[in-house]
Amino acid sequence: MNQTVSLTAEQRQALEQGEPVPVTESETQLECVVIRADLYERVKSLLSGFDPRDAYPAIDEVFRQDWSDPKMAEYDD
């Protein structure tokens, strides 16, 4: 499903420079980001097979001391 859309000169320039372009779908107000196809393929390959849950042990280790801080009780409340 490839659809042609019109972009402003600023949006085209941003895409040419590899920058993302935020857009909002007019009927549903769905917020999206347009990126170049080559960048999308790179991101897609990097995230292929990645399960965020695999990072949980590392996250726990990094934040263990902060989560035990008594000041966090205020945050939890």
PQR file of N, CA, C, O and H, with PARSE charges and radii, in Angstrom:
ATOM      1  N   MET A   1       0.855  -1.173   0.000 -0.4000 1.5000
ATOM      2  CA  MET A   1       0.000   0.000   0.000 -0.0000 2.0000
ATOM      3  C   MET A   1       0.899   1.234   0.000  0.5500 1.7000
ATOM      4  O   MET A   1       1.232   1.771   1.056 -0.5500 1.4000
ATOM      5  N   ASN A   2       1.278   1.667  -1.170 -0.4000 1.5000
ATOM      6  CA  ASN A   2       2.142   2.832  -1.327 -0.0000 2.0000
ATOM      7  C   ASN A   2       1.298   3.973  -1.857  0.5500 1.7000
ATOM      8  O   ASN A   2       0.708   3.863  -2.932 -0.5500 1.4000
ATOM      9  H   ASN A   2       1.007   1.231  -2.028  0.4000 1.0000
ATOM     10  N   GLN A   3       1.235   5.049  -1.127 -0.4000 1.5000
ATOM     11  CA  GLN A   3       0.423   6.194  -1.504 -0.0000 2.0000
ATOM     12  C   GLN A   3       1.320   7.417  -1.638  0.5500 1.7000
ATOM     13  O   GLN A   3       2.235   7.627  -0.842 -0.5500 1.4000
ATOM     14  H   GLN A   3       1.714   5.138  -0.254  0.4000 1.0000
ATOM     15  N   THR A   4       1.040   8.217  -2.658 -0.4000 1.5000
ATOM     16  CA  THR A   4       1.811   9.431  -2.864 -0.0000 2.0000
ATOM     17  C   THR A   4       1.210  10.560  -2.033  0.5500 1.7000
ATOM     18  O   THR A   4      -0.005  10.759  -2.026 -0.5500 1.4000
ATOM     19  H   THR A   4       0.297   8.047  -3.305  0.4000 1.0000
ATOM     20  N   VAL A   5       2.067  11.291  -1.337 -0.4000 1.5000
ATOM     21  CA  VAL A   5       1.626  12.441  -0.552 -0.0000 2.0000
ATOM     22  C   VAL A   5       2.463  13.653  -0.947  0.5500 1.7000
ATOM     23  O   VAL A   5       3.588  13.522  -1.432 -0.5500 1.4000
ATOM     24  H   VAL A   5       3.054  11.130  -1.342  0.4000 1.0000
ATOM     25  N   SER A   6       1.902  14.811  -0.734 -0.4000 1.5000
ATOM     26  CA  SER A   6       2.635  16.050  -1.011 -0.0000 2.0000
ATOM     27  C   SER A   6       3.278  16.548   0.268  0.5500 1.7000
ATOM     28  O   SER A   6       2.655  16.560   1.330 -0.5500 1.4000
ATOM     29  H   SER A   6       0.989  14.917  -0.341  0.4000 1.0000
ATOM     30  N   LEU A   7       4.522  16.956   0.156 -0.4000 1.5000
ATOM     31  CA  LEU A   7       5.244  17.494   1.300 -0.0000 2.0000
ATOM     32  C   LEU A   7       5.613  18.941   1.020  0.5500 1.7000
ATOM     33  O   LEU A   7       5.753  19.355  -0.131 -0.5500 1.4000
ATOM     34  H   LEU A   7       5.029  16.946  -0.706  0.4000 1.0000
ATOM     35  N   THR A   8       5.767  19.692   2.090 -0.4000 1.5000
ATOM     36  CA  THR A   8       6.231  21.065   1.939 -0.0000 2.0000
ATOM     37  C   THR A   8       7.730  21.042   1.620  0.5500 1.7000
ATOM     38  O   THR A   8       8.391  20.014   1.773 -0.5500 1.4000
ATOM     39  H   THR A   8       5.654  19.356   3.025  0.4000 1.0000
ATOM     40  N   ALA A   9       8.242  22.161   1.187 -0.4000 1.5000
ATOM     41  CA  ALA A   9       9.674  22.262   0.912 -0.0000 2.0000
ATOM     42  C   ALA A   9      10.483  21.980   2.171  0.5500 1.7000
ATOM     43  O   ALA A   9      11.531  21.337   2.102 -0.5500 1.4000
ATOM     44  H   ALA A   9       7.705  22.996   1.063  0.4000 1.0000
ATOM     45  N   GLU A  10      10.012  22.452   3.313 -0.4000 1.5000
ATOM     46  CA  GLU A  10      10.718  22.232   4.583 -0.0000 2.0000
ATOM     47  C   GLU A  10      10.720  20.751   4.951  0.5500 1.7000
ATOM     48  O   GLU A  10      11.724  20.225   5.430 -0.5500 1.4000
ATOM     49  H   GLU A  10       9.161  22.974   3.370  0.4000 1.0000
ATOM     50  N   GLN A  11       9.587  20.082   4.722 -0.4000 1.5000
ATOM     51  CA  GLN A  11       9.506  18.656   5.026 -0.0000 2.0000
ATOM     52  C   GLN A  11      10.444  17.858   4.114  0.5500 1.7000
ATOM     53  O   GLN A  11      11.132  16.950   4.579 -0.5500 1.4000
ATOM     54  H   GLN A  11       8.771  20.509   4.332  0.4000 1.0000
ATOM     55  N   ARG A  12      10.474  18.188   2.837 -0.4000 1.5000
ATOM     56  CA  ARG A  12      11.370  17.511   1.896 -0.0000 2.0000
ATOM     57  C   ARG A  12      12.823  17.711   2.306  0.5500 1.7000
ATOM     58  O   ARG A  12      13.613  16.767   2.280 -0.5500 1.4000
ATOM     59  H   ARG A  12       9.915  18.926   2.460  0.4000 1.0000
ATOM     60  N   GLN A  13      13.175  18.921   2.679 -0.4000 1.5000
ATOM     61  CA  GLN A  13      14.542  19.216   3.095 -0.0000 2.0000
ATOM     62  C   GLN A  13      14.917  18.400   4.329  0.5500 1.7000
ATOM     63  O   GLN A  13      16.009  17.837   4.408 -0.5500 1.4000
ATOM     64  H   GLN A  13      12.533  19.688   2.701  0.4000 1.0000
ATOM     65  N   ALA A  14      13.992  18.344   5.293 -0.4000 1.5000
ATOM     66  CA  ALA A  14      14.254  17.568   6.510 -0.0000 2.0000
ATOM     67  C   ALA A  14      14.487  16.099   6.162  0.5500 1.7000
ATOM     68  O   ALA A  14      15.424  15.485   6.673 -0.5500 1.4000
ATOM     69  H   ALA A  14      13.105  18.801   5.229  0.4000 1.0000
ATOM     70  N   LEU A  15      13.656  15.537   5.311 -0.4000 1.5000
ATOM     71  CA  LEU A  15      13.818  14.136   4.926 -0.0000 2.0000
ATOM     72  C   LEU A  15      15.125  13.909   4.183  0.5500 1.7000
ATOM     73  O   LEU A  15      15.799  12.903   4.404 -0.5500 1.4000
ATOM     74  H   LEU A  15      12.895  16.035   4.896  0.4000 1.0000
ATOM     75  N   GLU A  16      15.488  14.839   3.300 -0.4000 1.5000
ATOM     76  CA  GLU A  16      16.749  14.716   2.576 -0.0000 2.0000
ATOM     77  C   GLU A  16      17.938  14.701   3.528  0.5500 1.7000
ATOM     78  O   GLU A  16      18.953  14.062   3.250 -0.5500 1.4000
ATOM     79  H   GLU A  16      14.940  15.656   3.121  0.4000 1.0000
ATOM     80  N   GLN A  17      17.814  15.404   4.648 -0.4000 1.5000
ATOM     81  CA  GLN A  17      18.887  15.460   5.646 -0.0000 2.0000
ATOM     82  C   GLN A  17      18.808  14.311   6.648  0.5500 1.7000
ATOM     83  O   GLN A  17      19.601  14.241   7.587 -0.5500 1.4000
ATOM     84  H   GLN A  17      16.990  15.924   4.874  0.4000 1.0000
ATOM     85  N   GLY A  18      17.842  13.409   6.442 -0.4000 1.5000
ATOM     86  CA  GLY A  18      17.706  12.252   7.318 -0.0000 2.0000
ATOM     87  C   GLY A  18      16.907  12.513   8.577  0.5500 1.7000
ATOM     88  O   GLY A  18      16.906  11.689   9.491 -0.5500 1.4000
ATOM     89  H   GLY A  18      17.198  13.466   5.680  0.4000 1.0000
ATOM     90  N   GLU A  19      16.229  13.647   8.638 -0.4000 1.5000
ATOM     91  CA  GLU A  19      15.428  13.995   9.818 -0.0000 2.0000
ATOM     92  C   GLU A  19      14.021  13.413   9.694  0.5500 1.7000
ATOM     93  O   GLU A  19      13.504  13.292   8.583 -0.5500 1.4000
ATOM     94  H   GLU A  19      16.230  14.316   7.895  0.4000 1.0000
ATOM     95  N   PRO A  20      13.396  13.052  10.811 -0.5600 1.5000
ATOM     96  CA  PRO A  20      12.002  12.600  10.773  0.2800 2.0000
ATOM     97  C   PRO A  20      11.068  13.795  10.603  0.5500 1.7000
ATOM     98  O   PRO A  20      11.392  14.913  11.003 -0.5500 1.4000
ATOM     99  N   VAL A  21       9.911  13.544  10.008 -0.4000 1.5000
ATOM    100  CA  VAL A  21       8.920  14.596   9.801 -0.0000 2.0000
ATOM    101  C   VAL A  21       7.617  14.164  10.484  0.5500 1.7000
ATOM    102  O   VAL A  21       6.980  13.208  10.043 -0.5500 1.4000
ATOM    103  H   VAL A  21       9.647  12.636   9.683  0.4000 1.0000
ATOM    104  N   PRO A  22       7.214  14.864  11.563 -0.5600 1.5000
ATOM    105  CA  PRO A  22       5.955  14.517  12.222  0.2800 2.0000
ATOM    106  C   PRO A  22       4.769  14.948  11.348  0.5500 1.7000
ATOM    107  O   PRO A  22       4.769  16.040  10.781 -0.5500 1.4000
ATOM    108  N   VAL A  23       3.774  14.083  11.249 -0.4000 1.5000
ATOM    109  CA  VAL A  23       2.549  14.391  10.505 -0.0000 2.0000
ATOM    110  C   VAL A  23       1.355  13.895  11.304  0.5500 1.7000
ATOM    111  O   VAL A  23       1.479  12.981  12.119 -0.5500 1.4000
ATOM    112  H   VAL A  23       3.774  13.196  11.709  0.4000 1.0000
ATOM    113  N   THR A  24       0.200  14.499  11.066 -0.4000 1.5000
ATOM    114  CA  THR A  24      -1.043  14.070  11.697 -0.0000 2.0000
ATOM    115  C   THR A  24      -2.052  13.733  10.609  0.5500 1.7000
ATOM    116  O   THR A  24      -2.330  14.557   9.738 -0.5500 1.4000
ATOM    117  H   THR A  24       0.098  15.241  10.404  0.4000 1.0000
ATOM    118  N   GLU A  25      -2.596  12.534  10.657 -0.4000 1.5000
ATOM    119  CA  GLU A  25      -3.593  12.104   9.686 -0.0000 2.0000
ATOM    120  C   GLU A  25      -4.855  12.929   9.917  0.5500 1.7000
ATOM    121  O   GLU A  25      -5.337  13.023  11.045 -0.5500 1.4000
ATOM    122  H   GLU A  25      -2.370  11.865  11.364  0.4000 1.0000
ATOM    123  N   SER A  26      -5.388  13.520   8.863 -0.4000 1.5000
ATOM    124  CA  SER A  26      -6.448  14.520   8.996 -0.0000 2.0000
ATOM    125  C   SER A  26      -7.768  13.980   9.531  0.5500 1.7000
ATOM    126  O   SER A  26      -8.444  14.681  10.284 -0.5500 1.4000
ATOM    127  H   SER A  26      -4.997  13.443   7.946  0.4000 1.0000
ATOM    128  N   GLU A  27      -8.156  12.773   9.173 -0.4000 1.5000
ATOM    129  CA  GLU A  27      -9.471  12.269   9.594 -0.0000 2.0000
ATOM    130  C   GLU A  27      -9.477  11.737  11.021  0.5500 1.7000
ATOM    131  O   GLU A  27     -10.418  11.985  11.776 -0.5500 1.4000
ATOM    132  H   GLU A  27      -7.606  12.204   8.561  0.4000 1.0000
ATOM    133  N   THR A  28      -8.436  11.010  11.390 -0.4000 1.5000
ATOM    134  CA  THR A  28      -8.422  10.365  12.708 -0.0000 2.0000
ATOM    135  C   THR A  28      -7.544  11.069  13.717  0.5500 1.7000
ATOM    136  O   THR A  28      -7.553  10.723  14.898 -0.5500 1.4000
ATOM    137  H   THR A  28      -7.671  10.809  10.777  0.4000 1.0000
ATOM    138  N   GLN A  29      -6.776  12.062  13.261 -0.4000 1.5000
ATOM    139  CA  GLN A  29      -5.820  12.773  14.110 -0.0000 2.0000
ATOM    140  C   GLN A  29      -4.719  11.857  14.633  0.5500 1.7000
ATOM    141  O   GLN A  29      -4.099  12.144  15.657 -0.5500 1.4000
ATOM    142  H   GLN A  29      -6.768  12.343  12.301  0.4000 1.0000
ATOM    143  N   LEU A  30      -4.477  10.751  13.927 -0.4000 1.5000
ATOM    144  CA  LEU A  30      -3.418   9.825  14.290 -0.0000 2.0000
ATOM    145  C   LEU A  30      -2.073  10.492  14.028  0.5500 1.7000
ATOM    146  O   LEU A  30      -1.803  10.941  12.914 -0.5500 1.4000
ATOM    147  H   LEU A  30      -4.981  10.517  13.095  0.4000 1.0000
ATOM    148  N   GLU A  31      -1.231  10.556  15.056 -0.4000 1.5000
ATOM    149  CA  GLU A  31       0.079  11.181  14.918 -0.0000 2.0000
ATOM    150  C   GLU A  31       1.080  10.145  14.423  0.5500 1.7000
ATOM    151  O   GLU A  31       1.176   9.047  14.972 -0.5500 1.4000
ATOM    152  H   GLU A  31      -1.451  10.192  15.961  0.4000 1.0000
ATOM    153  N   CYS A  32       1.824  10.506  13.380 -0.4000 1.5000
ATOM    154  CA  CYS A  32       2.789   9.612  12.755 -0.0000 2.0000
ATOM    155  C   CYS A  32       4.092  10.349  12.522  0.5500 1.7000
ATOM    156  O   CYS A  32       4.178  11.564  12.699 -0.5500 1.4000
ATOM    157  H   CYS A  32       1.746  11.397  12.935  0.4000 1.0000
ATOM    158  N   VAL A  33       5.105   9.595  12.122 -0.4000 1.5000
ATOM    159  CA  VAL A  33       6.388  10.168  11.766 -0.0000 2.0000
ATOM    160  C   VAL A  33       6.789   9.590  10.416  0.5500 1.7000
ATOM    161  O   VAL A  33       6.758   8.375  10.222 -0.5500 1.4000
ATOM    162  H   VAL A  33       5.036   8.608  11.979  0.4000 1.0000
ATOM    163  N   VAL A  34       7.163  10.460   9.487 -0.4000 1.5000
ATOM    164  CA  VAL A  34       7.631  10.028   8.172 -0.0000 2.0000
ATOM    165  C   VAL A  34       9.156  10.045   8.196  0.5500 1.7000
ATOM    166  O   VAL A  34       9.778  11.032   8.590 -0.5500 1.4000
ATOM    167  H   VAL A  34       7.188  11.447   9.645  0.4000 1.0000
ATOM    168  N   ILE A  35       9.742   8.928   7.767 -0.4000 1.5000
ATOM    169  CA  ILE A  35      11.196   8.864   7.618 -0.0000 2.0000
ATOM    170  C   ILE A  35      11.495   8.264   6.248  0.5500 1.7000
ATOM    171  O   ILE A  35      10.641   7.621   5.638 -0.5500 1.4000
ATOM    172  H   ILE A  35       9.237   8.126   7.447  0.4000 1.0000
ATOM    173  N   ARG A  36      12.713   8.482   5.778 -0.4000 1.5000
ATOM    174  CA  ARG A  36      13.118   7.914   4.498 -0.0000 2.0000
ATOM    175  C   ARG A  36      13.113   6.395   4.580  0.5500 1.7000
ATOM    176  O   ARG A  36      13.369   5.822   5.639 -0.5500 1.4000
ATOM    177  H   ARG A  36      13.407   9.005   6.274  0.4000 1.0000
ATOM    178  N   ALA A  37      12.821   5.745   3.457 -0.4000 1.5000
ATOM    179  CA  ALA A  37      12.744   4.290   3.404 -0.0000 2.0000
ATOM    180  C   ALA A  37      14.059   3.631   3.809  0.5500 1.7000
ATOM    181  O   ALA A  37      14.045   2.603   4.485 -0.5500 1.4000
ATOM    182  H   ALA A  37      12.613   6.210   2.596  0.4000 1.0000
ATOM    183  N   ASP A  38      15.198   4.205   3.407 -0.4000 1.5000
ATOM    184  CA  ASP A  38      16.477   3.586   3.764 -0.0000 2.0000
ATOM    185  C   ASP A  38      16.713   3.625   5.274  0.5500 1.7000
ATOM    186  O   ASP A  38      17.278   2.689   5.839 -0.5500 1.4000
ATOM    187  H   ASP A  38      15.209   5.040   2.858  0.4000 1.0000
ATOM    188  N   LEU A  39      16.284   4.699   5.924 -0.4000 1.5000
ATOM    189  CA  LEU A  39      16.417   4.781   7.382 -0.0000 2.0000
ATOM    190  C   LEU A  39      15.454   3.831   8.075  0.5500 1.7000
ATOM    191  O   LEU A  39      15.796   3.209   9.081 -0.5500 1.4000
ATOM    192  H   LEU A  39      15.825   5.460   5.465  0.4000 1.0000
ATOM    193  N   TYR A  40      14.245   3.723   7.529 -0.4000 1.5000
ATOM    194  CA  TYR A  40      13.260   2.783   8.083 -0.0000 2.0000
ATOM    195  C   TYR A  40      13.814   1.355   8.044  0.5500 1.7000
ATOM    196  O   TYR A  40      13.692   0.613   9.019 -0.5500 1.4000
ATOM    197  H   TYR A  40      13.967   4.228   6.712  0.4000 1.0000
ATOM    198  N   GLU A  41      14.418   0.975   6.924 -0.4000 1.5000
ATOM    199  CA  GLU A  41      14.969  -0.382   6.803 -0.0000 2.0000
ATOM    200  C   GLU A  41      16.087  -0.607   7.810  0.5500 1.7000
ATOM    201  O   GLU A  41      16.199  -1.698   8.371 -0.5500 1.4000
ATOM    202  H   GLU A  41      14.517   1.578   6.132  0.4000 1.0000
ATOM    203  N   ARG A  42      16.919   0.408   8.051 -0.4000 1.5000
ATOM    204  CA  ARG A  42      17.994   0.279   9.050 -0.0000 2.0000
ATOM    205  C   ARG A  42      17.412   0.083  10.446  0.5500 1.7000
ATOM    206  O   ARG A  42      17.849  -0.799  11.185 -0.5500 1.4000
ATOM    207  H   ARG A  42      16.828   1.294   7.596  0.4000 1.0000
ATOM    208  N   VAL A  43      16.429   0.900  10.805 -0.4000 1.5000
ATOM    209  CA  VAL A  43      15.796   0.780  12.127 -0.0000 2.0000
ATOM    210  C   VAL A  43      15.101  -0.568  12.254  0.5500 1.7000
ATOM    211  O   VAL A  43      15.210  -1.240  13.280 -0.5500 1.4000
ATOM    212  H   VAL A  43      16.073   1.616  10.204  0.4000 1.0000
ATOM    213  N   LYS A  44      14.402  -0.948  11.225 -0.4000 1.5000
ATOM    214  CA  LYS A  44      13.680  -2.225  11.228 -0.0000 2.0000
ATOM    215  C   LYS A  44      14.647  -3.387  11.464  0.5500 1.7000
ATOM    216  O   LYS A  44      14.355  -4.292  12.245 -0.5500 1.4000
ATOM    217  H   LYS A  44      14.314  -0.402  10.392  0.4000 1.0000
ATOM    218  N   SER A  45      15.794  -3.360  10.790 -0.4000 1.5000
ATOM    219  CA  SER A  45      16.757  -4.451  10.971 -0.0000 2.0000
ATOM    220  C   SER A  45      17.361  -4.446  12.373  0.5500 1.7000
ATOM    221  O   SER A  45      17.650  -5.507  12.926 -0.5500 1.4000
ATOM    222  H   SER A  45      16.032  -2.625  10.155  0.4000 1.0000
ATOM    223  N   LEU A  46      17.553  -3.265  12.948 -0.4000 1.5000
ATOM    224  CA  LEU A  46      18.098  -3.177  14.306 -0.0000 2.0000
ATOM    225  C   LEU A  46      17.130  -3.727  15.343  0.5500 1.7000
ATOM    226  O   LEU A  46      17.546  -4.320  16.339 -0.5500 1.4000
ATOM    227  H   LEU A  46      17.318  -2.403  12.499  0.4000 1.0000
ATOM    228  N   LEU A  47      15.835  -3.528  15.104 -0.4000 1.5000
ATOM    229  CA  LEU A  47      14.824  -3.947  16.072 -0.0000 2.0000
ATOM    230  C   LEU A  47      14.275  -5.340  15.801  0.5500 1.7000
ATOM    231  O   LEU A  47      13.510  -5.876  16.603 -0.5500 1.4000
ATOM    232  H   LEU A  47      15.497  -3.046  14.296  0.4000 1.0000
ATOM    233  N   SER A  48      14.659  -5.920  14.691 -0.4000 1.5000
ATOM    234  CA  SER A  48      14.188  -7.248  14.332 -0.0000 2.0000
ATOM    235  C   SER A  48      14.565  -8.247  15.417  0.5500 1.7000
ATOM    236  O   SER A  48      15.740  -8.388  15.758 -0.5500 1.4000
ATOM    237  H   SER A  48      15.281  -5.485  14.039  0.4000 1.0000
ATOM    238  N   GLY A  49      13.584  -8.930  15.948 -0.4000 1.5000
ATOM    239  CA  GLY A  49      13.834  -9.933  16.976 -0.0000 2.0000
ATOM    240  C   GLY A  49      14.083  -9.365  18.360  0.5500 1.7000
ATOM    241  O   GLY A  49      14.349 -10.121  19.294 -0.5500 1.4000
ATOM    242  H   GLY A  49      12.629  -8.816  15.671  0.4000 1.0000
ATOM    243  N   PHE A  50      14.003  -8.049  18.513 -0.4000 1.5000
ATOM    244  CA  PHE A  50      14.236  -7.434  19.820 -0.0000 2.0000
ATOM    245  C   PHE A  50      12.972  -7.499  20.656  0.5500 1.7000
ATOM    246  O   PHE A  50      11.905  -7.069  20.218 -0.5500 1.4000
ATOM    247  H   PHE A  50      13.787  -7.434  17.754  0.4000 1.0000
ATOM    248  N   ASP A  51      13.092  -8.029  21.839 -0.4000 1.5000
ATOM    249  CA  ASP A  51      11.989  -8.050  22.799 -0.0000 2.0000
ATOM    250  C   ASP A  51      12.407  -7.171  23.975  0.5500 1.7000
ATOM    251  O   ASP A  51      13.386  -7.478  24.654 -0.5500 1.4000
ATOM    252  H   ASP A  51      13.958  -8.378  22.195  0.4000 1.0000
ATOM    253  N   PRO A  52      11.676  -6.077  24.227 -0.5600 1.5000
ATOM    254  CA  PRO A  52      12.064  -5.169  25.319  0.2800 2.0000
ATOM    255  C   PRO A  52      12.240  -5.883  26.658  0.5500 1.7000
ATOM    256  O   PRO A  52      13.014  -5.432  27.502 -0.5500 1.4000
ATOM    257  N   ARG A  53      11.539  -6.975  26.856 -0.4000 1.5000
ATOM    258  CA  ARG A  53      11.655  -7.708  28.127 -0.0000 2.0000
ATOM    259  C   ARG A  53      13.062  -8.260  28.339  0.5500 1.7000
ATOM    260  O   ARG A  53      13.472  -8.508  29.472 -0.5500 1.4000
ATOM    261  H   ARG A  53      10.909  -7.342  26.170  0.4000 1.0000
ATOM    262  N   ASP A  54      13.805  -8.453  27.234 -0.4000 1.5000
ATOM    263  CA  ASP A  54      15.184  -8.924  27.364 -0.0000 2.0000
ATOM    264  C   ASP A  54      16.058  -7.912  28.106  0.5500 1.7000
ATOM    265  O   ASP A  54      17.080  -8.283  28.683 -0.5500 1.4000
ATOM    266  H   ASP A  54      13.471  -8.251  26.313  0.4000 1.0000
ATOM    267  N   ALA A  55      15.665  -6.646  28.094 -0.4000 1.5000
ATOM    268  CA  ALA A  55      16.450  -5.596  28.750 -0.0000 2.0000
ATOM    269  C   ALA A  55      16.091  -5.431  30.226  0.5500 1.7000
ATOM    270  O   ALA A  55      16.794  -4.716  30.940 -0.5500 1.4000
ATOM    271  H   ALA A  55      14.834  -6.345  27.624  0.4000 1.0000
ATOM    272  N   TYR A  56      15.045  -6.052  30.695 -0.4000 1.5000
ATOM    273  CA  TYR A  56      14.601  -5.867  32.084 -0.0000 2.0000
ATOM    274  C   TYR A  56      15.695  -6.142  33.113  0.5500 1.7000
ATOM    275  O   TYR A  56      15.858  -5.333  34.027 -0.5500 1.4000
ATOM    276  H   TYR A  56      14.473  -6.632  30.115  0.4000 1.0000
ATOM    277  N   PRO A  57      16.456  -7.240  33.019 -0.5600 1.5000
ATOM    278  CA  PRO A  57      17.498  -7.474  34.033  0.2800 2.0000
ATOM    279  C   PRO A  57      18.539  -6.352  34.069  0.5500 1.7000
ATOM    280  O   PRO A  57      18.970  -5.946  35.149 -0.5500 1.4000
ATOM    281  N   ALA A  58      18.943  -5.856  32.912 -0.4000 1.5000
ATOM    282  CA  ALA A  58      19.932  -4.770  32.877 -0.0000 2.0000
ATOM    283  C   ALA A  58      19.338  -3.494  33.470  0.5500 1.7000
ATOM    284  O   ALA A  58      20.024  -2.771  34.193 -0.5500 1.4000
ATOM    285  H   ALA A  58      18.593  -6.186  32.035  0.4000 1.0000
ATOM    286  N   ILE A  59      18.092  -3.216  33.177 -0.4000 1.5000
ATOM    287  CA  ILE A  59      17.425  -2.031  33.724 -0.0000 2.0000
ATOM    288  C   ILE A  59      17.337  -2.138  35.240  0.5500 1.7000
ATOM    289  O   ILE A  59      17.611  -1.172  35.953 -0.5500 1.4000
ATOM    290  H   ILE A  59      17.534  -3.803  32.590  0.4000 1.0000
ATOM    291  N   ASP A  60      16.958  -3.305  35.730 -0.4000 1.5000
ATOM    292  CA  ASP A  60      16.885  -3.513  37.178 -0.0000 2.0000
ATOM    293  C   ASP A  60      18.239  -3.264  37.839  0.5500 1.7000
ATOM    294  O   ASP A  60      18.316  -2.635  38.894 -0.5500 1.4000
ATOM    295  H   ASP A  60      16.735  -4.090  35.151  0.4000 1.0000
ATOM    296  N   GLU A  61      19.294  -3.756  37.220 -0.4000 1.5000
ATOM    297  CA  GLU A  61      20.631  -3.591  37.785 -0.0000 2.0000
ATOM    298  C   GLU A  61      21.049  -2.122  37.815  0.5500 1.7000
ATOM    299  O   GLU A  61      21.590  -1.652  38.816 -0.5500 1.4000
ATOM    300  H   GLU A  61      19.232  -4.268  36.363  0.4000 1.0000
ATOM    301  N   VAL A  62      20.807  -1.405  36.739 -0.4000 1.5000
ATOM    302  CA  VAL A  62      21.200   0.002  36.646 -0.0000 2.0000
ATOM    303  C   VAL A  62      20.461   0.864  37.659  0.5500 1.7000
ATOM    304  O   VAL A  62      21.052   1.758  38.264 -0.5500 1.4000
ATOM    305  H   VAL A  62      20.368  -1.787  35.925  0.4000 1.0000
ATOM    306  N   PHE A  63      19.178   0.601  37.846 -0.4000 1.5000
ATOM    307  CA  PHE A  63      18.362   1.462  38.703 -0.0000 2.0000
ATOM    308  C   PHE A  63      18.144   0.917  40.109  0.5500 1.7000
ATOM    309  O   PHE A  63      17.429   1.530  40.902 -0.5500 1.4000
ATOM    310  H   PHE A  63      18.698  -0.125  37.355  0.4000 1.0000
ATOM    311  N   ARG A  64      18.744  -0.218  40.429 -0.4000 1.5000
ATOM    312  CA  ARG A  64      18.502  -0.860  41.733 -0.0000 2.0000
ATOM    313  C   ARG A  64      18.729   0.096  42.905  0.5500 1.7000
ATOM    314  O   ARG A  64      17.887   0.180  43.799 -0.5500 1.4000
ATOM    315  H   ARG A  64      19.325  -0.716  39.785  0.4000 1.0000
ATOM    316  N   GLN A  65      19.845   0.814  42.915 -0.4000 1.5000
ATOM    317  CA  GLN A  65      20.156   1.710  44.028 -0.0000 2.0000
ATOM    318  C   GLN A  65      19.121   2.832  44.124  0.5500 1.7000
ATOM    319  O   GLN A  65      18.666   3.156  45.221 -0.5500 1.4000
ATOM    320  H   GLN A  65      20.529   0.746  42.188  0.4000 1.0000
ATOM    321  N   ASP A  66      18.747   3.424  42.999 -0.4000 1.5000
ATOM    322  CA  ASP A  66      17.767   4.518  43.027 -0.0000 2.0000
ATOM    323  C   ASP A  66      16.389   4.038  43.467  0.5500 1.7000
ATOM    324  O   ASP A  66      15.677   4.746  44.179 -0.5500 1.4000
ATOM    325  H   ASP A  66      19.117   3.161  42.108  0.4000 1.0000
ATOM    326  N   TRP A  67      16.015   2.833  43.041 -0.4000 1.5000
ATOM    327  CA  TRP A  67      14.697   2.332  43.421 -0.0000 2.0000
ATOM    328  C   TRP A  67      14.617   2.027  44.915  0.5500 1.7000
ATOM    329  O   TRP A  67      13.527   2.026  45.487 -0.5500 1.4000
ATOM    330  H   TRP A  67      16.593   2.258  42.462  0.4000 1.0000
ATOM    331  N   SER A  68      15.746   1.773  45.543 -0.4000 1.5000
ATOM    332  CA  SER A  68      15.770   1.500  46.986 -0.0000 2.0000
ATOM    333  C   SER A  68      15.852   2.776  47.811  0.5500 1.7000
ATOM    334  O   SER A  68      15.721   2.732  49.034 -0.5500 1.4000
ATOM    335  H   SER A  68      16.631   1.774  45.078  0.4000 1.0000
ATOM    336  N   ASP A  69      16.063   3.889  47.169 -0.4000 1.5000
ATOM    337  CA  ASP A  69      16.180   5.180  47.852 -0.0000 2.0000
ATOM    338  C   ASP A  69      14.870   5.520  48.551  0.5500 1.7000
ATOM    339  O   ASP A  69      13.811   5.426  47.930 -0.5500 1.4000
ATOM    340  H   ASP A  69      16.169   3.924  46.175  0.4000 1.0000
ATOM    341  N   PRO A  70      14.906   5.920  49.845 -0.5600 1.5000
ATOM    342  CA  PRO A  70      13.678   6.268  50.565  0.2800 2.0000
ATOM    343  C   PRO A  70      12.859   7.360  49.881  0.5500 1.7000
ATOM    344  O   PRO A  70      11.640   7.415  50.039 -0.5500 1.4000
ATOM    345  N   LYS A  71      13.521   8.217  49.130 -0.4000 1.5000
ATOM    346  CA  LYS A  71      12.785   9.290  48.430 -0.0000 2.0000
ATOM    347  C   LYS A  71      11.829   8.719  47.388  0.5500 1.7000
ATOM    348  O   LYS A  71      10.865   9.379  47.000 -0.5500 1.4000
ATOM    349  H   LYS A  71      14.512   8.172  49.002  0.4000 1.0000
ATOM    350  N   MET A  72      12.092   7.499  46.936 -0.4000 1.5000
ATOM    351  CA  MET A  72      11.224   6.875  45.925 -0.0000 2.0000
ATOM    352  C   MET A  72       9.866   6.530  46.513  0.5500 1.7000
ATOM    353  O   MET A  72       8.897   6.373  45.769 -0.5500 1.4000
ATOM    354  H   MET A  72      12.875   6.963  47.251  0.4000 1.0000
ATOM    355  N   ALA A  73       9.775   6.408  47.841 -0.4000 1.5000
ATOM    356  CA  ALA A  73       8.486   6.124  48.466 -0.0000 2.0000
ATOM    357  C   ALA A  73       7.489   7.231  48.143  0.5500 1.7000
ATOM    358  O   ALA A  73       6.305   6.972  47.926 -0.5500 1.4000
ATOM    359  H   ALA A  73      10.562   6.536  48.444  0.4000 1.0000
ATOM    360  N   GLU A  74       7.985   8.478  48.113 -0.4000 1.5000
ATOM    361  CA  GLU A  74       7.116   9.605  47.755 -0.0000 2.0000
ATOM    362  C   GLU A  74       6.627   9.443  46.319  0.5500 1.7000
ATOM    363  O   GLU A  74       5.458   9.696  46.027 -0.5500 1.4000
ATOM    364  H   GLU A  74       8.947   8.689  48.289  0.4000 1.0000
ATOM    365  N   TYR A  75       7.502   9.030  45.442 -0.4000 1.5000
ATOM    366  CA  TYR A  75       7.124   8.833  44.039 -0.0000 2.0000
ATOM    367  C   TYR A  75       6.086   7.719  43.940  0.5500 1.7000
ATOM    368  O   TYR A  75       5.102   7.853  43.212 -0.5500 1.4000
ATOM    369  H   TYR A  75       8.451   8.825  45.680  0.4000 1.0000
ATOM    370  N   ASP A  76       6.299   6.614  44.669 -0.4000 1.5000
ATOM    371  CA  ASP A  76       5.378   5.484  44.619 -0.0000 2.0000
ATOM    372  C   ASP A  76       3.983   5.873  45.101  0.5500 1.7000
ATOM    373  O   ASP A  76       2.977   5.375  44.595 -0.5500 1.4000
ATOM    374  H   ASP A  76       7.098   6.505  45.260  0.4000 1.0000
ATOM    375  N   ASP A  77       3.937   6.774  46.087 -0.4000 1.5000
ATOM    376  CA  ASP A  77       2.627   7.202  46.596 -0.0000 2.0000
ATOM    377  C   ASP A  77       1.939   8.068  45.558  0.5500 1.7000
ATOM    378  O   ASP A  77       0.822   8.534  45.785 -0.5500 1.4000
ATOM    379  H   ASP A  77       4.754   7.179  46.498  0.4000 1.0000
TER
END
